[in-house]
Amino acid sequence: MGTERKTYYAKSANEFHDRIKNSDHLQRVGKLARKFGAEIGKAAAAGIAGDYHDFGKYGESFQGVLDGTHQGIDHAFPSAAYLYHRIDENWKDNGSWVPILEAVAGHHDGLVGISEMDNELHRVYHNARVEECPSRKHPSLRGEAAFSQAEAAFREDFPDRTFPRLRPRHADERGSVGTMLDTRMLFSCLVDADYSVSASDDDTEYLKKNSRPPLEAKEMLGKLEAHCAKLRANSTADPKINALRREVYHRCGAAGAKPMGVFTLTAPTGVGKTMAMLHFALRHCMEHSLKRIITVLPFLTLAEQTEKEYREIFPDVLVDHSQANLPETSRILASRWDSPVIITTSVRFFESLFSDNPRDCRKLHHIAGSVVLFDEAQSLPASLAKPTVEAVQALCRKYRCTMVFSTATQPDFGALPDTAWKPTEILPDNAVLFQKMRRVHTVWRNRMSLGAVAMEMGAQKNVCCIVNLRSHARILFEALKKQQGSGDGLFFLTSDLCPAHRLQVIAEIKERQSRGEPCLLVATQCMEAGVDLDFHVVYRALAPLESIIQAAGRCNRNGKAAGGGKVVVFYPEEAGNLYPGTTYGKAAGIVSSLWDGCGEPELSDLEQIHSYYSRFFGNVTEDKELREAIEFRDYRQAARKYCLVQNAGVSLIVPWGGKAELFQKAAQSVRSGKVNGELLRETAPITISCFHEEAVRSCATPVRIRKGREVVETGTYILNEGFEEKYDPVTGFALTEGTTRMELLMT
């Protein structure tokens, strides 16, 4: 009698299925990964990764995990170790294998660079006494005997499979943003295939439910035209401005026929860039058979407004950002990005391109073959500009992407050291457009106290002041309230207000402006971009030039102010820190030096904008640790150092009166210990960010969530009972009665 053949399993049985054989799982993942890989020109490599990614399950240790006798077992690293052993000894001369090894080894615990793990790959294959993988788990296979036994089992399952060979790839890009992106793209194909196949075991309709039909660009173009016609018919703006908006719209559409690549759209605020970019994108998709439009926005307020506009045109818009309150089906779709129209934030988009995390990288292969519209491109942190440009160029060069950088203040990334930046400008004669759209004149005040600003604002009927710090906003607001004697027509807008509260304030201001009633607004940078308000006079505390120009975009937006709008830029004559960060302060200093001796600077002077960015980028120091991480293929360190928001603070759920029932629901769930991810997403509209965790702890309770047997911190707090007065119905959350604590809170 022959030896009975052992069956190796990939998954335990559950209510939806019996035990899943490892051979079945590998076959299905390999097939799906190959399909995903074909879409990015990596079918062979993705197929190999899928075929072998769970080789490490052909061992007793992992089978013990399924039986409940073992735990803390890493099967992914031994899978990579097997491939490492099987490839040619001179594999280092063939860069094609590196992404496969990195992807397979990291498909559960995250990417690790080949140089960091090559010795460990060798050790785990040859040494039966190895106790840990880089994941700090025990390897499912260790030593040559265990690997030989696993290989025999694998060959019994796949007797006709021969070990693959790959076409050699030049290794001249090792240690670059581009080659690390190659691994992440392959990693994305493998992770998405693995997760999708596993989920399909429970629900055979999983992929069908979590994929959307391809973009119907021609049909959507018709809907865009109808929507824009409606906007023009209902517009109350000056006819000359409407004519310029139509011109920009049509010229952007015509530019859609141009070859794929990196584009800039440099146009003044208020010219209708949102719809014009969509016109470009849809025609570009038709011209080049592209399947997706991804709109990337730096601020949540912009994402909220853009989503509202897009839904007038597109039947299916996927919104993916940190405060998106998505139902379960949309959350899965957001993890995959298999949708024709996506709105996301710059944090979601760009940090994913530098991530080591399987969940973050899962969607990346769906970026290929897309038009990516990056609005308010000036918001990109200067210290990250160079690697970001390199990533964008790699997307366009290797993965059939077109990227549009849109802003009124176009950064000159060519001023960065050793940076090739030659985008195609969609409106090459934009200087003429800036002159035609000139709606304001600017006054520069070298020194001005907040008290003096309040006095001048009090004499205006439709005026806004934007300052750099929340503490300054509170000082100015209190001065105005004392001066006015009542709060009627006086508004406050900072990120001390939760998102739902901010939207309510904006809606109230719009309503009052439409009736011609007085509006005095004190705000921080949270309302500079994407907030469609129109003031006759705007005061702006000295800031980076792009912030000043964005603020000016809220002045005489529709060209209705008699004699034009007025923007007053002032240097706050206040004690203490004036800026929310060092780089921010340096950029403001460049503006001050450019305007020295100039009483009425011209904000639409493109030469001055170019000079500003040349000086700004000339003083920028790239993050050396990030560059070193890229050069050494250190995925974990790259992910840590590429961070668009350096200090995101902690989240705090607050009792805004407009959603009192939601707050009470959350408080009850915290008290009963029944918090889940759905509740955290549902409370996003009443959640703010605070940068002083110690002070938050003094008045709030940590929100914890149960994951399996563990109870873990979420980084979110909820304001305690008895501290409700800390959330003011007008000015939002304040840590103290005064303002000293607020110096610690940045907008």
N, C-alpha and C positions, 0 to 999 in steps of 0.2 A: 504493500500500500504506500502511496505517495504521501508526502507531508501536506497536510491541509493548508490551503492558501489562506493567509490572514487578510482581512479587509481593514483598510485604514479609513477613518472618517474625518471629515472636516468640521462637522457641526453635530451637536446633540439633537435628539428629537424634541419637538415641542407640540403645542396644540395644532399647529398648521402642517407639520410634515414629520416624517420619520427621520432617522439619522441620515445625514448627507454624506455620501462617499467622497473622499478627497479627490478621487479621479474625476468624478462628475463636476465637482466644484472647479478644479483646475481647467477642465476642458471648457466649461462655460465662461470662466473669467478670461481665459486666453482668447476665446472667440470674440468676446465683447471688447476686450482691450485692443485687439487687432483692428476692430472696426473703428474705435475711437482714434487709434493711432493713425489709421489711413487718412483721417480728416486733417491731420497735421503733418503728413509726410513721414510718419514713423511707424507704419504698420508692422514691420518685421520686429523692431525693437520692442514695441508694446506687446506684441504677441508672445515674444520670448519671456518678458517679465510676467505676463499673465500665466503662461504655461508652467512656470517654475516658482511662482511667488510663495506657494505653500508647500514646497518640497519638504520643509522641516516638519510637517505634520506626519511624515512617514517614520514615526519613532514612538517608542513606548511612553516617553514623558508627556508628549502632547495628547496621546490617547488617554493618558491618566487625567489630564485636565477635563476631558469630556466625561470621564467616569467619576470625577469628583475626588480623585485620590492625589492629584498634583495641583499646584498653583504657582504663579510667578514664573511661567515658562515662556520663553521667546522662541517662536518658530520661524520668524522672518529672517533673523540674522543667519541662522544655519542654512536657510534657503539661499541666501546670497553667498555664503561660504562654499556651498556646493558648486554654484556657477563659477565662482572665483577659481576653484580648483580645476574645473573642467576646461576652461578657456585656455588658449595657447599661453605658454610661458612668457611670451613677449607681448602680453595683452596691453602693457602700458604704452606700446607704440600704436595701439588702435583705440582711439578715444571713443569708439562706438559702444564699447562695453561699459564704460564708466557710468553713464546715466542708468543703465539697467541694474548694475550692482547697487548703486545708491538708492534707486527706487524700490527694489525688492527688499533690501535691508531695512528701509525706513517706512514700509507701508502701514505699520501700526503705530510705531512710537516716534516717528519723525525722521527727517533726512539727516544723515551724517555723511560728511565728505569722505571720499575714497582714501585720501592720505591719512585721515584720522583712524580709519578702521582696517587698513590693509593688513597690518600685523595681526590684528585680532581675528580677521577672517582666516588667516593662515593657522593661527593657534587653535581655533575652535575645531578646525578640520583635522589637525594632526595630534592634538593633545586631549586625551580622554579625561583629564583631571581639571579642565577649565571649569570654573564655577560660575562665572558671570559673562554676559554679553555687555556691550556698551550701554544697553538699556537697563543694566543692573538686574536683569532677570536671568534665570538659569537657561542655558541653551537646550533646545529640544533634542539636538544631536550634538555629540562631541566625540572626537576621535575617529580614526579611519574606519574602524570596525563598524561603528554605528552608521557612518555615512555609506559604507558599502552595503550594509543591510537595507538601508533606506533606498539606495539606488536600485537594488534588486527588486524591491517592492514596486518602485516607480516603473521599472521596465516591464514588470508583469502587467501593470495597468496600461502602459503605453508601449507595446512591443514594437511598433512600427516607427516610433519617434527617433529620429537621429539628432545628434547634438548640432545645433545651428551654427552657421558661420555668418559673420556680418562683414559688409563691405568696409574696408578701413576708412577711418575719418581722420582728417588732419587734426593735430593736437595743438595748433597755434593759438587757439582761444582758451586754453585751460587757464583757470584762475580769472575768468572774466564774468561780467554780469550775463553775457550771452550764453556761455556754456552752462552756467548754473540754471539759467532759465530753461535750457534744453532738458536738464534733468527734471526740473519741476513740471514741465509739460508732459514728459513721459510718466512721471510720478502721478500726475493728474489722471492720465488715461488708466493707469493701473488701479489707483484708489477708487475712481468712479466705477470702474468695472467690478471691482471686488465688492464694494458696498452695494452696488445695484443688484448683483447676482445674489448676494446674501439676503437682501430685502425681498427679492423676487421669490425666494424660497417660502416666505411667509405670505406673499401676495403676488400672484403671477401677473397682475396688471400693474405692478409697481412702475416700470419704466414708461408705460403708456400714460399713467396718471401724472408722472413727474417729468414729462417732456411736452413741449408746446409745438404746434405746427410752425413750419418755417415762415419767415417774413414774406408777406405779399406786398412787395414794395410798390408796385404799380397801383394797387387798390388803395394802399395807405396814402399814396401821394394825392389821390383824388380827395380823400378825407381831409388831408392837410390843406389843400387848396380851398375846400369849402369852409373849413374852420377859420382860415386867415381872411377869407372874404367876409365872414361874419364879424371878425374882430375889426376890420376896416370900416364896416358899415356902422358899428356901434362906437367907434372911437370919438372921443371929444378932444383929441390932441389937435394942435395947430396943423392945418392942411399941408404946410411945407414939411413938417416932421413926418407926417404920414406918407408923403411922396418919397422921402428918403428911406423910410422903412420898406416901402415896396421895392425901391431900387436895390437895396441890400438883399432883400429876399430873392429877387430874380437873379441877381449876379451870383449869389451863393448856389442857387440851383444849377446855373450854367457851369459853375466850377466843378460840379459833381461828375462831369464827363472827363476830368483830368485823370492822369495815371495815379495809381495808388501810392501812398507814402505818408510823409509827415507834412501837415498843413498848419498854418496859423490863420486865425481870423481876428484881425485887429480892427476894432470898430468902437465908436464911442458908446457909452451907456445910453439906454433908451432907444436904440436903433432897431430893436427887435431881433437880437441875435439868437434867441432860443428857437424861434420858428425858422429863421434863416438857416441855422445849422441843421435842423431837421430836413429842410428842403435839400441842402447839400447831401446829407446822409442818404436819403431815399433815392435820389438820382444816382448817387455813387454806387449804391447797392444794385440798382438796375443795370448800371454800366458794367459792373465787374462781378455780377452774380454773387454778391455777399449775402450772408444769411442773418445778420444780427446788427442791431444798433445798441451800443452801450453808452449811456450818458453818465459821466463822472462829475460829481459836484462836491465842493469842499465843505459846505455847511448844510446842516439838517434843515434850516429854514428854506434854503434853495431847493433841497430835495422835495420838501413838502409842496412848495409852489409848483415846481416842475411836474410832479406827479399829477397834480390837478389839471394842468394844461394838457399833458400827454393823454390823459384819459378821455379828453374830448375828441381825440383822433384815433388812438389805438384801442382795439377791443381787449387786448391782453398786455398789461404792463406789469413786469416784475419789479418790485421795489425791494432793495436789499440794503439796509443800513442798521445801525445798532439800535435804533428806536422804532424800527418798523414793527407794528403790531400785526403779525402775520398769522393766519390760520395754519393748522398743521400741514395741509397740502402745499401751501405756498412756501412754508419754511423748508420743506424738502426740495422744492424747485429752486429756492434761493441758494441751497447748498450746491446745486448743479449748474445753474445758469443756462439750462437748455430752454431758452425762451427768446423770442424774436426781438423784444424791446426790454431793456433793463435800465433802471435808474439806481445808481449806487453812489457811495461817497468815495472820496479820494483815499480815505483810510482803508476801506474795504478793497478797493481796486489795487492801489499801488503796494500796500503792505502784503497782499497776497502774492505779488510778483517776487517778494523777497522772503517769503515764509518758509518754514521747515515743517509746518503742521499739515498732516493729511487732510483734515477738515477744511482748512483754508485753501489748500492747493487743489482740492477736488474739482473745482469749477474751471480751472485755468485753461484746459484744452478747448473749452467752449468760447474762449476769447478769440481763437483763431478764426479768420474769415469774417471779421467784424469791422464796422466803423465805430471808433471810439471818440466820443465828443467830450473833451475835458473843458468844462466851463470854469471861468474865473481862474485861469492858469497861473495868475500871479500869486496865488495862495500857496504854491509849493514851497516848502522850507528851503532856504538857500543852501544849507549844509547837506541836503539830500538831492539837490538839483542834478549834479553830475551823474550819479548812478541811476537816477530816474530817467534821464535823457537816454542813457545807454540801454536801459530796459525797453523803453519805447521804440528806440531804433531797432533793437533785436526783434521785437514783436512785428514791426513793419517789414523788416528784411526777411525774416524766416517764416512768419506765420500768417501771411496774407492779411495784415491789418492795415487800416488807415487811421491815423490819429490826428485830431484837430485840436489845437490849443487856442482857445477863444478867450479874449479879454480886451478891455479898453487900454490896459497897460501891459503890453506884450513884453515879457522878460526876454532879454537878449542872452540866451544861454551860451551863445558863441563867445561871450566874455569870460566864461569859466575856463580855467586852465586846461589845455589839451582836450577841448571839447569841440567836435565837429557838429555844427548846427546850421543846416541849410534847408529849412522848411520852405514850402511853397506858400506864399501869402495869397489868400483867396481874394482880397481886395488890395491890390498893389498900390493903388492911388488913394489910400485911406486918409492921407493928410488933407485932401480936399473935403472928404466926408467929415473929418473932425471940425474943420472950419464951418461947414454948413450947419453942423449940429451944435454949434457954440450957443449955449443957452444961459450961461452964467458968466459973471466976472468975479475974479478972486481978489480978496484983500488979505495981506499978510500983516499980522500984528505980532511983533516980536515978544512982547510981554503983556499978559492980561490975566487978572485973577478970575476965579470962578464967580466971585461976587459981582465983578464988573460984567461978566458974560450974562449973569442973571438979570442985571439991570437992563441991558440992551435987549435981551429976549423978551422981557416983560412989556416992552413997547411994540412988539410985533404981534401979528394976528396968526400967521401960519409959519412957524419956525421950529427948527430942530437943532439940538446940539449933541454931537457925538464925542465922547471922551474915551480915554484909553483904559481907565480903571473903574471898577464898580464903586470904589470908595469915592472917587470924584463925582460919579453920577449921583450918588446919594447926597453929597454936599450940595451940588447944584440944584437938585430937585427940592431939597428942604429950603434953600434960599428962595427959589421961585414960589414955593407954596406959601412961605411967610410973606413974600412980597405981594402975591396975588390975593391973599386972604381967604381963598377957597381953592378946592382942587378941580373945579369945573374947567374942562378943556385942557388940563395939565396931565401929561402921561409920562410913564416911566417904562423903559424897555431895556432890560439886560438879561443875561442868562441866570440871574437870581430868580427870574420867573420861569416856571415850568413851560414846556412847549405849548400845551393847550392854553395856558394863560397868555402867552405871547401872541398866539394866533387871535385870541379874543380881543386883545388890545389893538392889534393891527387892524382888525375888522372895524372896531369902533372908531379909530382914527380915520379910516377910509370913508366911513359913513358921515362923519362930521365934515371932512373935507369936501365931500360931494354936495353938502348943504351949505358950504361956505362959512361954517362956524369956526370959531377960534380953536387952534390946536397948537399947544406948546409941548414938544417932546424932548425928554432927556434920555439918551441912549448910549450904549457902548457899541463896539464893532459888530455885535450880533445882528444889527439891522442894515449893515452897509451894502450887502449884496443880496439880490433876490427878493428884497422887500419893496413892493411896488407902492411906495408912498411919494407924495409930491409936495415939497415945501417951497415957499417963496424965498426963504433965507435959511441957510445951513451954517452953523458954527462947527468947526472941527478942530479939536486939540491936535497939535503937531504930531504927525505920525509918518510912517513910510508913505512914499508918493502914491503907491497903488491904493492905499487905504483912503487917502485924501481924495483921489479921483473917484473912487467908489462912493464916497460920501457925497461928492458933488453930483453924482448920478441921481440922488434923491432930491435935487434942487431944480425947480422949474422943469421937471421931467417931461411934461407935455407941452412946454413952450407957451404957457398961458400967462405967465407973470408979466405985468406991464413993465417995460424997460429991462426985462430979463431978470434972472435970479441972481442972488448974491451969496457967495461962499466966503466966510471969514475963517481963516486959519490962524490959530493963536498958540503961543507958547504958554502953557499954564504956569502962572506965578504961584505955585504951591510948594509947600515943604515936602521933603521925602521923595520917594521914588515916583517917577512920572510915567514909566512904561512897564508893560507886562513881561518884558524879557530883554536880554542883552542885545540880541540881533535886531529886535524891533526898535530898540533905542538907537542903535547904530544907524539903521536905515533912516530914522527920523532926523538924526544928526546930519546925514548927507543932504536931505531936503533943506534943512536950515542953512547949510553952507551954500547950496545952489541958489537959494533965494536971498542971500545976504545982500542988503541994499536995494532989494526989489520990492516995491510997495504993492504992485499988482501983478503977480506971476501968472503966466498963461498955462493952464492945466492941459490944454490940447496941443501943446508944443511937443511933437514927436521927437525932435532932436534932444530936447531936455529929458524926455523919458529915457532915450537911449543913453544919454550921459549919466543919468541916475543909475541905470542898471550896470553900466560899465564900471562905475565906482563901487557899486554895491557888491557885485560878484568879484571884483578885484580884491575886496577885503574879506571875502568869505573863506573860511577854513573848512575844507572837507573833513568829515569825521574819519580820522585815521584808523580807528578800530574797525569801522565798517569796511574801509578799503582793504585792510589786512584780511578781514574775514572773507572778502570776495577773492582775493588773491590765493588764499589757502583753502578755498571751497569749504569754509566753515559755515554751514547752513544755520546752525543754532545761533551763533554770534551775529550773523548777518540779519537774522530775524529780530534779534534783540535790539540791534543798533539802528535798523531802518524803522524808525518810529515817527510818524507824522505828528502825533500829539505826545510830547515828551512827558507830560504829567496829566493824565486823564482824570486824576482825583478819584473820589468815591462817589457813587450814586446815592441820592437821597430821595425817597418817596415823600412828597409833601401834600398837605391837606388843602389844596386850592378849592375854594368854594364851588367853582363851576363843575367839579367832578367829585363832590363830597362822598357820594355813594361808593365810588370806585376806591377812594382812600379807606373808607370803613371796611370794605370787602378785603382789602389788602391787610389792614391791621388785624382783622379777625383771623385771617389765614396765618399770619405770623404768630399770633397768640396760641393758636391751636396746633402749630407745627405742620400745617398742610400747604406749605408754599411749593409751587412747581414752576417750571419754566414758562408755562403759559401765562401765569399770573404776572411774572416779571415783564413779559412782553406787553401784557394788557395795561400795566401801569406806566409804560414808557411816557405817555403824554403828561403824567404828573411827577416825573422824575427829573431832578436837576443834578448837576455835577458840582462837587465841592472839593477844594484843594487843601483842606485842613482837617484830616481825618480825626485827629485827637479832639478837636472842638466838636465835630459832628457826634463823636461817641458820647459826649457829655449830655446830649439831648435826644439821642436816637438809638434804636435797637438794631443790631446786625440782622440781616435777613439770611437765613440759612436754608439750604435745600437738601433733601435726602437723595443720595445716589447709591442705590443698592443698599448695602449695610451701613454706609457712611453718611454722616451729616456734614456738609461742606459749606464754607463761606462763599457768598456770591459777590462780595464787594459792594453790595447794596445795603443801605440802611433805610429805616422808616422812622419818621419823627414820632417821638413818644407822646402819649397822652399827657396833657398838662403843659405842653410846649407849643401848642397850636398857634399862639400869638407870634411865634418866630416867623411864621409865613404870613406876611402882610398882604391884604387883598389888593393893594396897589403896587407895592415895591418888592413883593416876593420875599424870599428867604434872607434873613440876616442872623449872623451868629451872635451878635451882641447888640446892645442898645445903640452904641456909638458906631464909629467907622474904623477904629484901629484894626480890628480883626479883618475887616474887608480888604485891607491892603494885601492880605495873603491870598486873596481870591482874584484870579485873573479871568477876564472875559473869554 
